[in-house]
Amino acid sequence: MTTPVHGASQPTTPSPPGLGPAFRRFWAGSLLSNLADGIMLTALPMVAAMLTNDPILVSGLMVARFLPWLLCGLLAGVVVDRVNRATLMVAANLVRGGAIAALAVLVATGTASIWALYAVMFTVMLCEVFYDLSGRAALPDLVPADGLDRANGRLVGGKTVTEDFGGAPLAGFLFVVAAALPLAVNAGAYVLGALVLLGLPLAVRRPESGEPAPQASGGAASGAVRAVLTEIRAGLGFVFGDRALRSPVLFGVVVNMAFMAQAGVLVLIVQEHFGVPEALYGVFLASSAVGALLGSALVGKVAAKLGRFRTELVSFGAMGLCCLAFGLAPSAYLAALAWMLLGAAMTVSNVVMIGSAQLIVPGDRLGRVMSVIQVLGFGLAPVGALLGGLLGRVELHYVPVAAGTVLLVSLVLAVPGLRALTARADDAEAAAVAAAREGA
């Protein structure tokens, strides 16, 4: 009889494989870009307030921020599916760095204007459209199929830390020294991020297309336009022609509108309904960033434990309940807790949803599919904000209560689509893992 050895190690569950050096380089470049984004999104409004006290002119920066998605989002998806994605990300960062550097010179010399700020914001966010879509489309080529949720979680967590906890306060500190200083640091971060991304492997390129190339007819210019429109229609057709993808995407639009309805009047809810002083409003907002960081750290383990479908049900259900809890909270402290948990649940649901799409959409169409999803979300976000404003005129705390109710009701309707989407993602992941093992 064999006697067990005292203190012998017991079998343990093997830890998941690492995401690899290619992802680490990609992540480092993304962190630098996120840091630059945080600085820019804080510094440009501060420069605008220095140039004018007209609320309409200052708010024009927000128009310039989101307009590129509405004007160029679908076209950007076509470009991302046609060209080398790593090169496109590098070029986007270099252009962003150059635009911010030019603005820094204008600010330092006292020749900046509000119109120059609009132009720079539009240029930087136009580059962000191409950068963001390229990054999401390139990620499946950088990590194992069973590592997508972990990789997306790290990207979201890194973005939260560098943008909200790093770039935003850094911009404020530097602005006190000199108005042009945060812009100079901002430009340098974009350029450094581009240099880091130059080392990405050749795997991050436009995949071989599985669909026939559009045939151009007529003149060269008209043929090119027809080819682009054909590819945009293919992206739209892929989303709306696939029931398993269409239902979750439309559900995501409803979720985004519900969140924007609250975000549009959040400052009034926090200050007037809960009585939070102006000086502590930023601290209240930080609770959501803390929740997002928590969600990004846990999403890989939660998805591995519960599976994608149950993770989506739990996270979306938690979002609806957190909205209700936020609106009905008896104190600002409990409201901040609900807002933090909402940030965590939203992060988990987004990471799993994005990873599922990356698994089931062919690589040569991923840029266009992601662009359709983003354009729908950003395009209808103002509608949600407007509805929130109208309801807020009746009673402020009705807005999160209505948002939570809409979210929970729509979740019940979206269950079949979420089940189909996550099941296909699970099958695609299993097939990719099996193929990788056979090829090893």
KELO-802325 format. One record per residue (C-alpha): z, x, y. Coordinates in pm, whole numbers, padded with zeros to 5 digits, always signed. Layout:
ZXY...
//
This chain:
+00000+00000+00000-00091+00135+00339+00189+00136+00592+00084+00065+00950+00145+00361+01176+00400+00282+01446+00243+00294+01791-00114+00295+01661-00358+00150+01908-00469-00203+01843-00833-00315+01862-00923-00419+02210-01210-00612+02355-01467-00363+02478-01500-00352+02853-01838-00452+02995-02081-00166+03056-02107-00017+03402-02375-00132+03641-02532+00212+03664-02614+00469+03935-02914+00275+04063-02694-00023+04148-02432+00203+04306-02695+00346+04540-02826-00003+04614-02470-00121+04683-02399+00175+04913-02710+00098+05115-02612-00268+05132-02259-00182+05249-02398+00024+05537-02634-00258+05630-02349-00512+05612-02136-00291+05836-02421-00281+06086-02461-00660+06063-02092-00711+06137-02111-00485+06441-02428-00652+06570-02311-01011+06525-01996-00928+06723-02140-00694+06985-02445-00895+07092-02246-01206+07197-02006-00976+07385-02298-00815+07569-02440-01163+07640-02107-01272+07791-02115-00957+08004-02461-01049+08136-02411-01423+08197-02144-01692+08188-02395-01972+08123-02292-02134+07789-02650-02243+07718-02788-01892+07764-02514-01741+07548-02564-02002+07275-02934-01914+07276-02841-01612+07063-02763-01848+06775-03110-01999+06805-03263-01653+06793-03044-01572+06491-03164-01855+06266-03517-01911+06399-03675-01634+06186-03574-01811+05864-03739-02133+05975-04055-01966+06107-04111-01689+05855-03890-01752+05551-04164-01884+05321-04413-01618+05432-04150-01349+05371-04116-01472+05014-04487-01410+04958-04463-01059+05103-04159-00974+04890-04353-01072+04577-04652-00859+04679-04512-00524+04789-04267-00256+04680-03930-00415+04747-03737-00091+04796-03989+00027+05055-03967-00308+05233-03587-00282+05255-03608+00070+05395-03868-00035+05653-03660-00339+05755-03355-00121+05819-03552+00135+06017-03699-00136+06241-03357-00291+06289-03211+00048+06379-03488+00112+06630-03449-00228+06796-03071-00188+06833-03110+00168+06960-03354+00048+07228-03103-00218+07334-02828+00042+07349-03038+00241+07596-03096-00070+07810-02724-00151+07812-02626+00209+07892-02870+00222+08184-02773-00120+08320-03121-00268+08269-03045-00509+07984-03116-00880+08023-03037-01191+07822-03403-01211+07725-03388-00859+07583-03090-00971+07373-03289-01267+07243-03579-01041+07151-03354-00793+06971-03161-01063+06786-03487-01225+06672-03630-00889+06561-03318-00785+06373-03283-01122+06198-03655-01128+06113-03599-00796+05937-03290-00947+05774-03507-01219+05619-03725-00957+05446-03427-00735+05359-03219-01015+05208-03502-01161+04999-03607-00815+04881-03253-00731+04775-03206-01052+04578-03544-01016+04409-03486-00647+04326-03136-00682+04181-03246-00796+03830-03442-00468+03798-03132-00262+03878-02864-00400+03644-02842-00529+03286-02901-00901+03246-02537-00955+03150-02424-00771+03464-02587-00995+03726-02274-01199+03799-02064-00884+03839-02330-00722+04056-02366-01026+04283-01988-01050+04305-01962-00688+04420-02234-00743+04677-02058-01048+04820-01719-00876+04817-01858-00567+04983-02031-00778+05245-01705-00958+05326-01505-00638+05361-01757-00440+05564-01889-00725+05781-01577-00933+05848-01298-00678+05814-01491-00366+05917-01787-00423+06147-01646-00709+06354-01320-00540+06465-01493-00201+06500-01740-00355+06744-01453-00491+06955-01273-00156+06968-01590+00036+07057-01696-00221+07319-01375-00153+07512-01478+00214+07538-01839+00148+07641-02065-00155+07598-02346+00057+07452-02125+00241+07203-02107-00028+06929-02485-00066+06954-02535+00306+06901-02309+00304+06595-02486-00011+06477-02827+00156+06494-02697+00461+06311-02557+00247+06026-02895+00077+05975-03077+00411+05966-02822+00564+05729-02854+00260+05503-03231+00312+05495-03187+00678+05396-02955+00584+05111-03204+00327+04980-03483+00586+04975-03331+00717+04651-03374+00389+04459-03567+00426+04131-03927+00324+04080-03807+00020+03882-03749-00158+04212-04107-00252+04277-04328-00555+04266-04335-00668+03900-04660-00722+03721-04772-01073+03804-04779-01329+03529-04986-01570+03736-05352-01537+03830-05424-01396+04172-05538-01659+04424-05910-01652+04480-06003-01619+04844-06307-01809+04966-06486-01809+05295-06429-01532+05552-06179-01251+05503-05925-01396+05749-05952-01755+05627-05945-01634+05267-05628-01436+05328-05463-01739+05489-05563-01957+05194-05428-01699+04950-05094-01689+05131-05073-02069+05145-05157-02084+04775-04871-01848+04694-04630-02042+04915-04730-02363+04735-04672-02187+04403-04318-02101+04512-04251-02456+04629-04407-02595+04312-04190-02373+04094-03873-02505+04261-03964-02872+04286-04167-02887+03965-03882-02762+03747-03617-03032+03709-03354-02789+03588-03401-02586+03907-03480-02867+04150-03160-03065+04099-02918-02772+04155-03120-02654+04457-03104-02997+04620-02735-03018+04532-02690-02680+04701-02854-02818+05015-02604-03107+05019-02316-02863+04969-02440-02646+05255-02476-02946+05487-02122-03060+05399-01987-02715+05479-02183-02693+05806-02052-03036+05911-01703-02883+05903-01807-02547+06047-01973-02715+06345-01645-02868+06464-01406-02621+06299-01281-02479+06627-01186-02830+06744-01022-02922+06413-00817-02602+06408-00713-02603+06773-00685-02973+06856-00596-03135+06524-00376-02860+06381-00262-02715+06714-00350-02352+06637-00350-02146+06962-00671-01978+07073-00527-01632+07011-00474-01715+06642-00807-01889+06580-00962-01564+06452-00668-01518+06214-00728-01869+06078-01096-01787+06023-01001-01469+05839-00838-01682+05569-01185-01781+05448-01290-01415+05434-00980-01337+05227-01075-01618+04990-01433-01492+04966-01306-01146+04880-01079-01293+04612-01362-01500+04467-01602-01205+04455-01341-00998+04269-01275-01270+04009-01617-01425+03955-01725-01188+03678-01409-01247+03474-01408-01622+03540-01773-01664+03437-01717-01454+03124-01411-01661+03031-01535-02013+03111-01910-01973+03087-02153-02045+03367-02157-02425+03338-01781-02473+03337-01744-02214+03612-01984-02413+03831-01806-02740+03758-01466-02593+03837-01575-02409+04152-01776-02697+04301-01501-02942+04212-01246-02711+04374-01463-02697+04686-01459-03075+04717-01083-03093+04663-01024-02811+04914-01224-02999+05176-01007-03305+05120-00692-03094+05127-00804-02927+05449-00865-03258+05625-00542-03416+05501-00316-03110+05535+00011-03188+05720+00031-02842+05877-00187-02553+05992-00041-02328+05721-00150-02557+05439-00485-02607+05610-00535-02228+05620-00448-02210+05249-00705-02481+05171-00964-02301+05384-00894-01976+05198-00932-02142+04857-01251-02308+04980-01391-01963+05063-01300-01839+04714-01454-02137+04534-01770-02124+04745-01815-01755+04669-01778-01808+04293-02023-02098+04290-02281-01912+04500-02265-01597+04290-02315-01786+03963-02593-02001+04112-02782-01700+04247-02741-01510+03920-02871-01808+03722-03183-01828+03940-03239-01453+03907-03229-01487+03529-03469-01778+03484-03726-01716+03759-04002-01467+03673-03968-01148+03877-04309-01185+04041-04206-01523+04189-03842-01452+04265-03901-01366+04632-04081-01694+04698-03828-01905+04506-03538-01745+04691-03717-01800+05022-03757-02172+04947-03385-02197+04867-03285-02012+05185-03521-02204+05413-03395-02537+05279-03036-02428+05336-03084-02292+05686-03333-02559+05788-03100-02851+05714-02778-02678+05822-02814-02802+06183-02844-03159+06050-02508-03121+05877-02353-02979+06193-02489-03271+06398-02352-03528+06153-02016-03352+06162-02017-03366+06540-02094-03737+06545-01818-03816+06295-01581-03585+06479-01614-03801+06787-01448-04079+06589-01171-03864+06436-01177-03488+06375-01004-03483+06038-01251-03741+05905-01515-03465+05890-01366-03253+05608-01253-03567+05425-01608-03705+05434-01752-03364+05338-01522-03339+05036-01605-03694+04927-01980-03634+04955-01949-03308+04765-01756-03460+04474-01988-03761+04445-02300-03544+04456-02145-03310+04197-02125-03600+03949-02497-03662+04002-02581-03292+03973-02401-03230+03641-02714-03269+03417-02913-03030+03637-02632-02773+03649-02596-02792+03271-02969-02738+03218-02988-02452+03471-02689-02262+03333-02801-02315+02971-03139-02162+03049-02970-01876+03230-02745-01814+02929-03047-01813+02696-03240-01577+02925-02942-01342+02944-02897-01340+02565-03268-01273+02512-03267-00987+02764-02956-00830+02609-03106-00855+02260-03432-00700+02379-03241-00416+02545-03049-00345+02223-03367-00342+02016-03529-00101+02260-03228+00132+02266
//
